[in-house]
Structures are given as C-alpha cells and as structure tokens.
C-alpha cells in the first residue's frame, strides 16, 4: 500500500499570518548541510519546510512552519539551525489546536 | 518608568492559565503574555481533558466550559497490517452529573479559560513574544523583555509556561536542549463529520464520547502511539513517535498519519469526514529523569516547559494545570508572608510538586522511557505475532486447538525466543510497578 501525500493540501487548511520576508528560522551555514549525511530535517519536519536541493544542500521555506521545534532538536549535534519563534501575532494560528 | 507586576506568566496554555487565574483570583497584580493572536493560537493537544485538576481551580467549570463529549468508553487497540486486537472499557457510570474525562478542542478551552482570568482581574496581552528574561547583577530574574517597543516589564517573580520548546529557560542556561529520545513529535488532524455518523459508528448518544488509543504496526516499529477521539461534530486523529526514531527512520510524520487514516480498520470510522486543520507538536516524554531545574531566584517553570507529562498514562494537561496552580500558590504564600522570591523560598514549589501525584507518578515510571527506547520489539514484533495469533485462533478451519496453541507459541518464540519473552515481561513489570 503506497499512498502519495500532498503536504501542501494539508497545510492549505491551516491559518497562517505570514511575516513577509522575516523568516523566524534560518540555516546558519549551507556547507554544513552539504556535508550532513542524514539531512534528517528533510524527513522529520511535519510541514516539509526542508527539501534537498540540486546542489546537495537543503532549502528552507518557513511559510508552512507549525512551530513544533523538531528541526532544532534533530540538528542540535550540528547546531546549524537558528531557531526562534515568529514575532508576536505572526506564524501559525491554530483554529482548533 | 518600567511597569512592575507581582508576577508575570509567560504563555496561555493550560499551565499558564492555571497559574494566572489562581494569582488573579487572590487579588495579585498579574500579567500574562501570549505570543499567539489569541489564547490557544499556538497550542496543540490530542484532545482529552481530565476534570479533577480544572475542578480544583474552577470548581463550577462545567457550567460554561466548552467541552466536547464526556468519555464513556475507552478502547486500546493493537493494530496489525489489516487487523487489530483490542480491549474496550465502557460504563454507564461515566454518564454522571460530573464526568471525569472529556474530549476537548484546545483553542476553545484556552479562550474560555482566558476570559475567566480577565474576569478575575488578570491582565493579558496577546501577540507578544517574550525575547529574554531580565536579570539583575546577582542573576535574579526581575522581569522580561518582549518584541514590542519599550517592551521591558518587571515583576517579583516570572512563571515560565512557554511550552515544550522552553526557549527562555534554554537561552538563559536554566535548561539543556531536549534530547531526541526524550521528546516525541505528534501530528494530528481534525476531521469534521455529521454528529449522527459519529454516534452510529461509535455506538453513542447525545454527548457521550469514545476514545481509542492505538499501538502497533502503524508506527513502523518506532516507539510511538496513535489516537482517535470523538468530539461533538468532529474526530481528531493523530500519531506520534520519538524524535530519535524519526531521525533514524525515513518516514515523514505526515506520511505515517496518512497510512493510519488509510488503515483498513480506521478508514471506515473516518470515511466522509472533512479535514479542517493539520497540526504538529512536540511532547515531552523523558519522564522523571528529564525533569529540569524547576525554580531559581525570581523564576519558576511549569507544564510542558518543566517536562511534566506522564507518557505511560497519556496525561499532560492535568499535570500542567496542577503545576501552574502550585506555582501560583507558592507565590501567594510568599507574598502573604512578605518573603522575597529567592531560590530558597521558591523551593516550596518543588516541595508541593514532590508531595503531589505529579512527581510521585513520574517517579513510579522513571525507567519506562529508557526501556521503550531500547526494546523496539514492543512496537514491531509483538503487534505482528499477537495479531497473527488472534487470526489463527479465531479462524475456524478444522485444525485442532492444541496444534493451534503450539503454532502460536512457536511463532512467539521464533520472533523473540523464550528468554526474550520472559525478559520483556520482567522489564515491563519492573518499569511500571
């Protein structure tokens, strides 16, 4: 049984207040991602914010972020993720939670 | 001049609300800061609330608290590939005037609780993220800095109820980063559906509810559990595993959730429902051994930020509310006695926790997280062999029962050896006794 999951369709149901051009999470050093064997963030992020790119590194897009903190926890050995909450009032706004 | 409060509470989840309400109710000058656009905007919970702890804080909460269904039946299911073995407990005694457990929608409860805080005289400011704790020359916490302009606010004591990420305590050096094996990631969807369908499919009437706790093949051998809860007009379905396991595996959490929704025994229960929200949240699972320093000069930490979660019994928000209340009561007692909020005096908070079910329960299960982490057979081999055994036992096919018994026993030994089985039983008993 193989099911194709479109994460965009899931995230589309959520309410976000996007802080334009002020991402709250940043990758510190591209080279560290390139040398990272597991690139666990690309599998573990529940919103698929992290994707492998053609250069062998990782691209981060925070718009769909659920602010769970998982990426920071999986990357703590490399310390390559600068993790913060969005500014007050911005980011995911759960209707039900 | 910088504004000064008796206490600042950071966060409007169950623990922060319990603390802020208890303080406001006693007439203390309390400020609660919340980073979401409204209380609950950043909060996620599977969706079960136990009445006892809320009742201690707001005795008549049932009058207007927006709960969903009171739980009359608990099912525990072990899922195989296309089957399940389960236990159910259902009792009409749960249909009392004062039900013990409810399914809830987190955001609704948080908004309601916040109203109670404002009615009690607490000041609440949303859309404000606390960026750091302000400390004096001796290191004592004397207030907070926020992301608002001129956002420096002082208080006698700061109660951190900022959730599992506990960024403030980590940045200040009061806590270490979460170890991947001590924290789970859970993903969840809310599925709206005709209430009559819920009642038919789960055998319910009126406001009765069923909860199903799920283990088995759906976590792909990883340490984790899933759940399906009935709300008034919706179902919540979710699954979570330890982050250390997600890190080693190659299955994204949303794929695991989708597989759960498509499992042959789950699918008919949620058929026809419309998904309205997808959420993710970390859950502190490290138990007693992962509890950090809980207080210091001018500060206390409560709820998920203090790692208060009983994973074995799936209790979290009640530990959160209890710890919030105990932190607030400590503040009230010190205030009344005119004592300073230094570490020596705030140790009274730890004493309250130690004397309560929170630390007693966490201590009882202190070895369980380690055992689960190191013994993956509980999540892989056992669901397989148990469901296969049941399938054989309940298939009537002219094979004599003694032969079936032998085959079933053989299948267990093949997967796990006699010593392995005995060892696992001993480990489990030791972990929960």
Interface residues (C-beta under 8 A of the other chain):
Chain A: X1 X3 X5 X7 X10 X11 X13 X14 X17 X38 X40 X43 X44 X45 X46 X47 X48 X66 X67 X68 X69 X70 X72 X73 X74 X76 X84 X85 X86 X87 X88 X89 X91 X92 X93 X94 X95 X96 X97
Chain B: X35 X36 X37 X38 X40 X41 X42 X43 X44 X45 X105 X106 X107 X108 X110 X126 X127 X128 X129 X146 X147 X148 X164 X165 X167 X177 X178 X180 X183 X185 X187 X189 X190 X234 X243 X246 X247 X249 X250 X251 X252 X253 X254 X255 X258 X259 X262 X275 X276 X277 X278 X279 X280 X281 X282
